[in-house]
Amino acid sequence: MNNTAVKELLYKMADDLLIIGHRNSEWTGLGPILEEDISFSSMAQDKIGQSQALFQLLHELGEQEPDTVAFARGAGQFHNCQFVELPNGEYDFSLIRHFLFDHADQLRFEMLANSSYEPLAKVARKVKGEIKYHVFHANTWVVKLGPANEESHTRMQKALNEAWNYALGIFENGPYEEELKQAGIFDGEQVLFDKWLANITPHLLKAGLMIPLQDTWQAVNGGRYGKHTTHLEPLVEEMSEVFKIDPSAEW
């Protein structure tokens, strides 16, 4: 097994979950209805917990303790896609991001449940059950709001258009794609993308939303290699503020 390849896979997954978990947590107390305050807070907690499980696998492969890895790095050392670091914006954008990301995340963990790297497969088998409820939540609200009325439809379509190319960055190839595939650890980003597109299309059609025309697709890549928007650094500073007061403290 190529430990470097596995670490790269784990880092990008863990960082995606850590960052979107913190973004989702920002809806606490601000959701359009109380139910959504609770839902986004609960999903944020799940995602940060899932990231911790992946950071623990990294620790077992020789990386630092999970808290240190999560909170002591600078923004340029993160491997998350740029999509998850974007500000929440209006609720329609956050909901579309939730829908697009969580479908990809569920499929990724379903694929990894059969990984030849058993520690990751074990985590994946546990996590995919949690994400099933996240996807159900996203599907319910997208299908409800997409055709609700003219304003709702327009806002949801606009959010989908704005999110799309960033969402394509979820599937940016890492430097060890072939090694991971050959070792049976992960089937690769292209396979994941194809499954994702087939998965989300029926739900978007049911919601009356149109996927942007393919000739406009231009994946926003770079995040897997440490290239990020200006939005990530202040988020990293904020989420690591307490840890940095006393990194050796025990809670």
SEVOTI-206563 format. One record per atom (N, C-alpha, C): chain; atom name; x, y, z. Coordinates in steps of 0.1 Angstrom, whole numbers, padded with zeros to 4 digits. Layout:
! residues N
> A CA X Y Z
...
! end
This chain:
! residues 251
> A N 0008 -0012 0000
> A CA 0000 0000 0000
> A C 0009 0013 0000
> A N 0005 0022 -0008
> A CA 0012 0035 -0009
> A C 0006 0044 0002
> A N 0014 0046 0013
> A CA 0008 0054 0024
> A C 0006 0068 0020
> A N 0015 0073 0011
> A CA 0014 0087 0007
> A C 0001 0089 -0001
> A N -0002 0080 -0010
> A CA -0015 0081 -0017
> A C -0027 0080 -0008
> A N -0027 0071 0002
> A CA -0038 0070 0011
> A C -0039 0083 0019
> A N -0028 0088 0024
> A CA -0028 0101 0031
> A C -0035 0112 0023
> A N -0031 0113 0011
> A CA -0037 0124 0002
> A C -0052 0122 0001
> A N -0057 0110 -0001
> A CA -0071 0108 -0001
> A C -0078 0111 0012
> A N -0072 0107 0023
> A CA -0078 0110 0036
> A C -0078 0125 0039
> A N -0067 0132 0036
> A CA -0066 0146 0038
> A C -0077 0154 0031
> A N -0079 0151 0018
> A CA -0089 0158 0011
> A C -0103 0156 0016
> A N -0106 0143 0019
> A CA -0119 0140 0025
> A C -0121 0146 0038
> A N -0111 0145 0047
> A CA -0113 0151 0061
> A C -0114 0166 0060
> A N -0106 0172 0052
> A CA -0107 0187 0051
> A C -0120 0192 0045
> A N -0125 0185 0035
> A CA -0138 0188 0030
> A C -0149 0188 0041
> A N -0149 0177 0049
> A CA -0159 0176 0059
> A C -0157 0186 0071
> A N -0144 0188 0074
> A CA -0142 0198 0085
> A C -0146 0212 0081
> A N -0143 0216 0068
> A CA -0147 0229 0064
> A C -0162 0231 0062
> A N -0168 0222 0055
> A CA -0182 0223 0053
> A C -0190 0222 0066
> A N -0184 0214 0075
> A CA -0190 0213 0088
> A C -0191 0226 0095
> A N -0180 0233 0095
> A CA -0179 0247 0101
> A C -0188 0256 0093
> A N -0189 0255 0080
> A CA -0198 0264 0073
> A C -0212 0261 0077
> A N -0216 0249 0077
> A CA -0230 0245 0081
> A C -0233 0250 0095
> A N -0223 0250 0104
> A CA -0226 0254 0118
> A C -0229 0269 0119
> A N -0225 0276 0109
> A CA -0228 0291 0109
> A C -0243 0294 0107
> A N -0251 0284 0103
> A CA -0266 0286 0102
> A C -0272 0285 0116
> A N -0265 0280 0126
> A CA -0272 0279 0139
> A C -0277 0292 0144
> A N -0290 0292 0147
> A CA -0296 0305 0151
> A C -0300 0314 0140
> A N -0297 0311 0127
> A CA -0300 0320 0116
> A C -0308 0313 0105
> A N -0312 0300 0107
> A CA -0319 0293 0097
> A C -0333 0300 0094
> A N -0339 0297 0082
> A CA -0351 0304 0079
> A C -0363 0299 0088
> A N -0362 0287 0093
> A CA -0372 0282 0103
> A C -0364 0274 0113
> A N -0370 0272 0125
> A CA -0363 0265 0136
> A C -0359 0251 0132
> A N -0367 0244 0124
> A CA -0363 0231 0120
> A C -0350 0230 0112
> A N -0347 0241 0104
> A CA -0335 0242 0097
> A C -0323 0246 0106
> A N -0325 0254 0116
> A CA -0315 0256 0126
> A C -0310 0243 0132
> A N -0319 0234 0135
> A CA -0316 0221 0141
> A C -0309 0212 0131
> A N -0315 0212 0119
> A CA -0310 0203 0109
> A C -0295 0206 0105
> A N -0293 0219 0102
> A CA -0279 0222 0098
> A C -0269 0221 0109
> A N -0274 0224 0121
> A CA -0265 0222 0133
> A C -0261 0207 0135
> A N -0271 0198 0134
> A CA -0269 0184 0135
> A C -0260 0179 0124
> A N -0262 0183 0112
> A CA -0254 0178 0101
> A C -0240 0183 0102
> A N -0238 0196 0107
> A CA -0225 0201 0110
> A C -0217 0192 0120
> A N -0224 0189 0130
> A CA -0218 0180 0141
> A C -0214 0167 0135
> A N -0223 0161 0127
> A CA -0219 0148 0120
> A C -0207 0149 0112
> A N -0206 0160 0104
> A CA -0195 0161 0094
> A C -0182 0164 0102
> A N -0182 0172 0112
> A CA -0170 0174 0120
> A C -0165 0161 0127
> A N -0175 0153 0131
> A CA -0172 0140 0137
> A C -0166 0130 0127
> A N -0172 0131 0115
> A CA -0166 0122 0104
> A C -0152 0127 0100
> A N -0150 0140 0100
> A CA -0136 0144 0097
> A C -0126 0139 0108
> A N -0131 0140 0120
> A CA -0122 0135 0131
> A C -0118 0120 0130
> A N -0128 0112 0125
> A CA -0125 0098 0123
> A C -0114 0096 0112
> A N -0115 0105 0102
> A CA -0105 0104 0091
> A C -0091 0109 0096
> A N -0091 0120 0104
> A CA -0079 0125 0109
> A C -0072 0115 0118
> A N -0081 0107 0125
> A CA -0075 0096 0134
> A C -0068 0085 0125
> A N -0074 0082 0113
> A CA -0067 0073 0104
> A C -0054 0079 0100
> A N -0054 0092 0097
> A CA -0041 0098 0093
> A C -0031 0097 0105
> A N -0035 0099 0117
> A CA -0027 0098 0129
> A C -0021 0084 0129
> A N -0029 0074 0127
> A CA -0024 0060 0127
> A C -0014 0057 0116
> A N -0014 0066 0105
> A CA -0004 0064 0095
> A C 0008 0073 0097
> A N 0009 0079 0109
> A CA 0021 0087 0112
> A C 0019 0102 0113
> A N 0007 0107 0110
> A CA 0005 0121 0110
> A C 0003 0125 0125
> A N 0002 0138 0127
> A CA 0001 0143 0141
> A C -0013 0140 0146
> A N -0016 0144 0159
> A CA -0029 0141 0165
> A C -0040 0148 0157
> A N -0052 0143 0158
> A CA -0063 0149 0150
> A C -0065 0164 0152
> A N -0065 0168 0165
> A CA -0067 0182 0168
> A C -0056 0191 0162
> A N -0044 0186 0163
> A CA -0032 0194 0157
> A C -0033 0195 0142
> A N -0037 0184 0136
> A CA -0038 0184 0121
> A C -0049 0193 0117
> A N -0060 0193 0124
> A CA -0072 0201 0121
> A C -0070 0216 0123
> A N -0063 0219 0134
> A CA -0063 0233 0138
> A C -0050 0240 0138
> A N -0039 0233 0135
> A CA -0026 0240 0135
> A C -0020 0243 0121
> A N -0027 0239 0111
> A CA -0023 0241 0097
> A C -0027 0255 0092
> A N -0019 0261 0083
> A CA -0024 0273 0076
> A C -0033 0269 0065
> A N -0040 0279 0059
> A CA -0050 0277 0049
> A C -0044 0270 0037
> A N -0032 0274 0033
> A CA -0025 0268 0022
> A C -0022 0253 0023
> A N -0023 0248 0035
> A CA -0020 0234 0037
> A C -0032 0225 0037
> A N -0044 0231 0035
> A CA -0056 0223 0034
> A C -0058 0218 0020
> A N -0065 0206 0020
> A CA -0067 0199 0007
> A C -0082 0199 0003
> A N -0090 0207 0009
> A CA -0104 0207 0006
> A C -0107 0214 -0008
> A N -0118 0210 -0014
> A CA -0122 0217 -0026
> A C -0126 0231 -0023
> A N -0125 0240 -0032
> A CA -0129 0254 -0030
> A C -0144 0255 -0027
> A N -0152 0246 -0032
> A CA -0167 0247 -0031
> A C -0171 0248 -0016
> A N -0165 0240 -0007
> A CA -0169 0239 0007
> A C -0165 0252 0015
> A N -0155 0259 0010
> A CA -0151 0271 0018
> A C -0158 0284 0014
> A N -0166 0283 0004
> A CA -0173 0296 0000
> A C -0183 0300 0011
> A N -0185 0313 0013
> A CA -0194 0317 0023
> A C -0208 0312 0021
> A N -0216 0311 0031
> A CA -0229 0305 0030
> A C -0238 0312 0021
> A N -0237 0326 0020
> A CA -0246 0333 0012
> A C -0261 0332 0017
> A N -0270 0333 0008
> A CA -0284 0331 0011
> A C -0287 0316 0013
> A N -0298 0313 0019
> A CA -0301 0299 0023
> A C -0302 0290 0010
> A N -0307 0296 -0001
> A CA -0308 0288 -0013
> A C -0294 0283 -0018
> A N -0284 0291 -0017
> A CA -0270 0286 -0021
> A C -0265 0276 -0012
> A N -0267 0278 0002
> A CA -0263 0267 0011
> A C -0270 0254 0009
> A N -0283 0255 0006
> A CA -0291 0243 0003
> A C -0286 0236 -0009
> A N -0283 0243 -0020
> A CA -0278 0237 -0032
> A C -0264 0231 -0030
> A N -0256 0238 -0022
> A CA -0243 0232 -0019
> A C -0244 0219 -0011
> A N -0253 0220 -0001
> A CA -0256 0208 0007
> A C -0260 0196 -0002
> A N -0269 0199 -0011
> A CA -0274 0188 -0020
> A C -0263 0183 -0029
> A N -0255 0191 -0036
> A CA -0245 0187 -0045
> A C -0234 0180 -0038
> A N -0229 0186 -0026
> A CA -0218 0180 -0019
> A C -0222 0167 -0013
> A N -0233 0166 -0006
> A CA -0237 0154 0001
> A C -0240 0142 -0007
> A N -0245 0145 -0019
> A CA -0247 0134 -0029
> A C -0233 0128 -0032
> A N -0223 0137 -0035
> A CA -0210 0132 -0038
> A C -0204 0125 -0027
> A N -0206 0130 -0015
> A CA -0200 0124 -0003
> A C -0206 0111 0000
> A N -0219 0109 -0001
> A CA -0225 0096 0001
> A C -0219 0086 -0008
> A N -0219 0089 -0021
> A CA -0214 0080 -0031
> A C -0199 0076 -0029
> A N -0191 0086 -0024
> A CA -0177 0084 -0021
> A C -0176 0073 -0010
> A N -0183 0075 0000
> A CA -0182 0066 0011
> A C -0188 0052 0008
> A N -0198 0052 -0001
> A CA -0203 0039 -0005
> A C -0193 0031 -0013
> A N -0185 0039 -0022
> A CA -0174 0032 -0029
> A C -0163 0028 -0020
> A N -0160 0036 -0010
> A CA -0149 0032 -0001
> A C -0153 0021 0009
> A N -0166 0018 0011
> A CA -0170 0007 0019
> A C -0164 -0006 0015
> A N -0160 -0007 0002
> A CA -0154 -0019 -0004
> A C -0139 -0017 -0006
> A N -0133 -0007 0000
> A CA -0119 -0004 -0002
> A C -0110 -0015 0003
> A N -0099 -0017 -0004
> A CA -0090 -0027 0001
> A C -0082 -0023 0013
> A N -0083 -0010 0016
> A CA -0077 -0004 0029
> A C -0088 -0005 0040
> A N -0087 -0016 0047
> A CA -0098 -0020 0057
> A C -0101 -0009 0067
> A N -0091 -0002 0073
> A CA -0095 0008 0083
> A C -0104 0019 0077
> A N -0101 0023 0064
> A CA -0110 0033 0058
> A C -0123 0027 0054
> A N -0123 0014 0049
> A CA -0136 0007 0046
> A C -0145 0007 0058
> A N -0139 0004 0070
> A CA -0147 0003 0082
> A C -0153 0016 0086
> A N -0146 0027 0085
> A CA -0151 0041 0087
> A C -0162 0044 0077
> A N -0160 0040 0064
> A CA -0170 0043 0054
> A C -0183 0036 0056
> A N -0182 0024 0061
> A CA -0194 0016 0063
> A C -0203 0022 0074
> A N -0196 0028 0084
> A CA -0203 0035 0095
> A C -0209 0049 0090
> A N -0201 0056 0083
> A CA -0204 0070 0079
> A C -0215 0071 0069
> A N -0215 0061 0059
> A CA -0225 0062 0048
> A C -0239 0062 0053
> A N -0241 0055 0065
> A CA -0255 0055 0071
> A C -0259 0069 0076
> A N -0249 0076 0082
> A CA -0252 0089 0087
> A C -0256 0099 0075
> A N -0248 0098 0064
> A CA -0249 0107 0053
> A C -0262 0104 0046
> A N -0267 0092 0046
> A CA -0280 0089 0040
> A C -0291 0099 0044
> A N -0291 0103 0057
> A CA -0301 0112 0062
> A C -0298 0126 0058
> A N -0286 0130 0056
> A CA -0282 0143 0051
> A C -0288 0144 0036
> A N -0286 0134 0028
> A CA -0290 0134 0015
> A C -0305 0135 0014
> A N -0312 0127 0023
> A CA -0327 0128 0023
> A C -0331 0142 0026
> A N -0325 0148 0035
> A CA -0329 0162 0039
> A C -0327 0171 0027
> A N -0315 0170 0020
> A CA -0313 0179 0009
> A C -0323 0176 -0002
> A N -0325 0164 -0006
> A CA -0335 0160 -0016
> A C -0349 0166 -0013
> A N -0353 0165 -0001
> A CA -0366 0169 0003
> A C -0368 0184 0001
> A N -0358 0192 0005
> A CA -0359 0207 0004
> A C -0357 0212 -0010
> A N -0348 0205 -0018
> A CA -0346 0209 -0032
> A C -0359 0207 -0040
> A N -0365 0195 -0038
> A CA -0377 0192 -0045
> A C -0389 0201 -0041
> A N -0389 0205 -0028
> A CA -0399 0213 -0023
> A C -0398 0227 -0028
> A N -0386 0233 -0028
> A CA -0384 0247 -0031
> A C -0383 0250 -0046
> A N -0377 0240 -0053
> A CA -0375 0242 -0068
> A C -0388 0247 -0075
> A N -0399 0240 -0073
> A CA -0411 0243 -0081
> A C -0421 0251 -0072
> A N -0418 0256 -0060
> A CA -0427 0261 -0051
> A C -0435 0273 -0057
> A N -0428 0283 -0062
> A CA -0434 0294 -0069
> A C -0423 0300 -0078
> A N -0427 0311 -0085
> A CA -0417 0316 -0095
> A C -0405 0322 -0088
> A N -0406 0329 -0077
> A CA -0394 0334 -0070
> A C -0385 0323 -0065
> A N -0392 0313 -0059
> A CA -0384 0302 -0053
> A C -0376 0295 -0064
> A N -0383 0292 -0075
> A CA -0377 0285 -0086
> A C -0365 0293 -0092
> A N -0367 0306 -0093
> A CA -0356 0315 -0099
> A C -0344 0315 -0090
> A N -0347 0316 -0077
> A CA -0336 0316 -0067
> A C -0328 0303 -0067
> A N -0335 0292 -0067
> A CA -0329 0279 -0067
> A C -0321 0277 -0080
> A N -0326 0281 -0091
> A CA -0319 0279 -0104
> A C -0307 0287 -0104
> A N -0308 0300 -0099
> A CA -0296 0309 -0098
> A C -0285 0303 -0089
> A N -0289 0297 -0078
> A CA -0280 0291 -0069
> A C -0273 0279 -0075
> A N -0280 0271 -0082
> A CA -0275 0259 -0089
> A C -0265 0264 -0100
> A N -0268 0274 -0107
> A CA -0259 0279 -0118
> A C -0246 0284 -0111
> A N -0247 0291 -0100
> A CA -0235 0297 -0094
> A C -0227 0286 -0087
> A N -0233 0276 -0082
> A CA -0226 0265 -0075
> A C -0219 0255 -0084
> A N -0224 0254 -0097
> A CA -0221 0242 -0105
> A C -0206 0240 -0107
> A N -0199 0250 -0112
> A CA -0185 0248 -0116
> A C -0177 0246 -0103
> A N -0181 0252 -0092
> A CA -0174 0249 -0080
> A C -0176 0235 -0076
> A N -0188 0230 -0077
> A CA -0191 0216 -0074
> A C -0183 0206 -0082
> A N -0180 0210 -0094
> A CA -0172 0201 -0103
> A C -0158 0199 -0097
> A N -0154 0209 -0089
> A CA -0141 0209 -0083
> A C -0140 0198 -0072
> A N -0151 0193 -0068
> A CA -0151 0182 -0058
> A C -0143 0170 -0064
> A N -0144 0168 -0077
> A CA -0139 0157 -0084
> A C -0125 0159 -0090
> A N -0118 0169 -0086
> A CA -0105 0172 -0091
> A C -0096 0160 -0088
> A N -0089 0155 -0098
> A CA -0080 0144 -0096
> A C -0068 0147 -0087
> A N -0065 0138 -0078
> A CA -0054 0140 -0069
> A C -0041 0134 -0077
> A N -0030 0136 -0071
> A CA -0017 0132 -0077
> A C -0015 0116 -0077
> A N -0024 0109 -0070
> A CA -0021 0095 -0069
> A C -0033 0086 -0073
> A N -0041 0092 -0083
> A CA -0053 0085 -0088
> A C -0050 0070 -0092
> A N -0040 0069 -0100
> A CA -0037 0056 -0106
> A C -0033 0046 -0095
> A N -0025 0051 -0086
> A CA -0020 0042 -0075
> A C -0032 0037 -0066
> A N -0041 0046 -0063
> A CA -0053 0042 -0055
> A C -0062 0032 -0063
> A N -0063 0034 -0076
> A CA -0072 0025 -0083
> A C -0065 0011 -0084
> A N -0052 0011 -0087
> A CA -0045 -0001 -0089
> A C -0045 -0009 -0076
> A N -0044 -0003 -0065
> A CA -0044 -0009 -0052
> A C -0058 -0013 -0047
> A N -0068 -0009 -0054
> A CA -0082 -0013 -0050
> A C -0086 -0004 -0038
> A N -0080 0007 -0036
> A CA -0084 0015 -0024
> A C -0095 0024 -0028
> A N -0095 0030 -0040
> A CA -0106 0039 -0044
> A C -0106 0039 -0059
> A N -0118 0038 -0065
> A CA -0120 0037 -0079
> A C -0118 0049 -0087
> A N -0116 0060 -0081
> A CA -0112 0073 -0088
> A C -0123 0083 -0089
> A N -0119 0095 -0091
> A CA -0128 0107 -0092
> A C -0137 0106 -0104
> A N -0133 0101 -0115
> A CA -0141 0101 -0127
> A C -0153 0091 -0125
> A N -0150 0080 -0119
> A CA -0161 0070 -0116
> A C -0171 0077 -0106
> A N -0166 0084 -0096
> A CA -0174 0091 -0086
> A C -0183 0101 -0093
> A N -0176 0109 -0102
> A CA -0184 0120 -0109
> A C -0195 0114 -0117
> A N -0193 0103 -0124
> A CA -0203 0097 -0133
> A C -0215 0092 -0124
> A N -0212 0086 -0113
> A CA -0223 0082 -0104
> A C -0230 0094 -0099
> A N -0223 0104 -0095
> A CA -0229 0116 -0089
> A C -0239 0123 -0099
> A N -0234 0124 -0111
> A CA -0243 0131 -0122
> A C -0256 0123 -0124
> A N -0254 0109 -0125
> A CA -0266 0101 -0126
> A C -0275 0102 -0114
> A N -0269 0104 -0103
> A CA -0277 0104 -0090
> A C -0285 0117 -0088
> A N -0279 0128 -0091
> A CA -0286 0141 -0089
> A C -0295 0145 -0099
> A N -0294 0140 -0112
> A CA -0302 0145 -0123
> A C -0317 0142 -0121
> A N -0321 0131 -0116
> A CA -0336 0129 -0115
> A C -0342 0138 -0104
> A N -0334 0141 -0093
> A CA -0339 0150 -0083
> A C -0341 0164 -0088
> A N -0331 0168 -0096
> A CA -0331 0182 -0102
> A C -0343 0183 -0112
> A N -0345 0173 -0120
> A CA -0356 0173 -0129
> A C -0369 0174 -0122
> A N -0371 0166 -0111
> A CA -0383 0166 -0103
> A C -0385 0180 -0097
> A N -0374 0187 -0094
> A CA -0375 0200 -0088
> A C -0377 0211 -0099
> A N -0377 0207 -0111
> A CA -0378 0217 -0122
> A C -0366 0225 -0124
> A N -0354 0220 -0120
> A CA -0342 0227 -0121
> A C -0333 0221 -0133
> A N -0326 0230 -0140
> A CA -0319 0226 -0151
> A C -0304 0226 -0148
> A N -0297 0215 -0151
> A CA -0282 0215 -0150
> A C -0277 0224 -0160
> A N -0267 0233 -0157
> A CA -0261 0242 -0167
> A C -0257 0234 -0180
> A N -0257 0241 -0191
> A CA -0253 0234 -0204
> A C -0239 0230 -0203
> A N -0236 0218 -0208
> A CA -0222 0212 -0207
> A C -0211 0221 -0212
> A N -0214 0229 -0223
> A CA -0203 0237 -0228
> A C -0200 0249 -0219
> A N -0207 0250 -0208
> A CA -0203 0261 -0198
> A C -0196 0255 -0186
> A N -0195 0242 -0186
> A CA -0188 0236 -0174
> A C -0173 0239 -0174
> A N -0169 0244 -0163
> A CA -0154 0247 -0162
> A C -0151 0245 -0147
> A N -0146 0233 -0143
> A CA -0144 0230 -0129
> A C -0135 0240 -0123
> A N -0138 0244 -0111
> A CA -0130 0253 -0103
> A C -0121 0244 -0095
> A N -0109 0242 -0099
> A CA -0099 0232 -0093
> A C -0089 0240 -0085
> A N -0080 0233 -0079
> A CA -0069 0238 -0072
> A C -0069 0236 -0057
> A N -0081 0234 -0052
> A CA -0082 0232 -0037
> A C -0074 0219 -0032
> A N -0074 0209 -0040
> A CA -0067 0197 -0036
> A C -0052 0199 -0035
> A N -0047 0209 -0041
> A CA -0033 0212 -0042
> A C -0029 0225 -0034
> A N -0038 0229 -0025
> A CA -0036 0240 -0016
> A C -0039 0254 -0022
> A N -0046 0255 -0034
> A CA -0049 0267 -0039
> A C -0064 0270 -0035
> A N -0066 0281 -0028
> A CA -0079 0284 -0022
> A C -0083 0298 -0024
> A N -0096 0301 -0022
> A CA -0101 0314 -0023
> A C -0097 0322 -0010
> A N -0100 0335 -0011
> A CA -0096 0344 0001
> A C -0105 0341 0013
> A N -0116 0333 0011
> A CA -0125 0330 0022
> A C -0120 0319 0031
> A N -0110 0311 0027
> A CA -0106 0300 0036
> A C -0098 0305 0048
> A N -0088 0314 0046
> A CA -0079 0318 0057
> A C -0087 0324 0069
> A N -0096 0333 0067
> A CA -0103 0338 0079
> A C -0112 0327 0086
> A N -0117 0317 0078
> A CA -0124 0306 0084
> A C -0115 0297 0092
> A N -0103 0294 0087
> A CA -0094 0286 0094
> A C -0089 0293 0107
> A N -0087 0306 0106
> A CA -0083 0314 0118
> A C -0094 0314 0129
> A N -0106 0315 0124
> A CA -0118 0315 0134
> A C -0119 0301 0141
> A N -0119 0291 0133
> A CA -0122 0278 0138
> A C -0110 0272 0147
> A N -0098 0278 0145
> A CA -0087 0273 0153
> A C -0083 0283 0165
> A N -0092 0293 0167
> A CA -0088 0304 0176
> A C -0087 0298 0191
> A N -0096 0290 0195
> A CA -0095 0284 0209
> A C -0084 0275 0210
> A N -0082 0266 0200
> A CA -0071 0256 0201
> A C -0057 0264 0202
> A N -0056 0275 0195
> A CA -0043 0281 0195
> A C -0040 0289 0208
> A N -0050 0291 0216
> A CA -0048 0297 0229
> A C -0039 0289 0238
> A N -0041 0275 0238
> A CA -0033 0266 0245
> A C -0034 0252 0238
> A N -0025 0250 0228
> A CA -0026 0237 0221
> A C -0024 0225 0230
> A N -0018 0226 0242
> A CA -0016 0215 0250
> A C -0027 0212 0260
> A N -0037 0221 0260
> A CA -0048 0219 0270
> A C -0056 0206 0267
> A N -0061 0200 0278
> A CA -0070 0189 0277
> A C -0084 0193 0282
> A N -0094 0189 0274
> A CA -0107 0194 0277
> A C -0115 0183 0283
! end
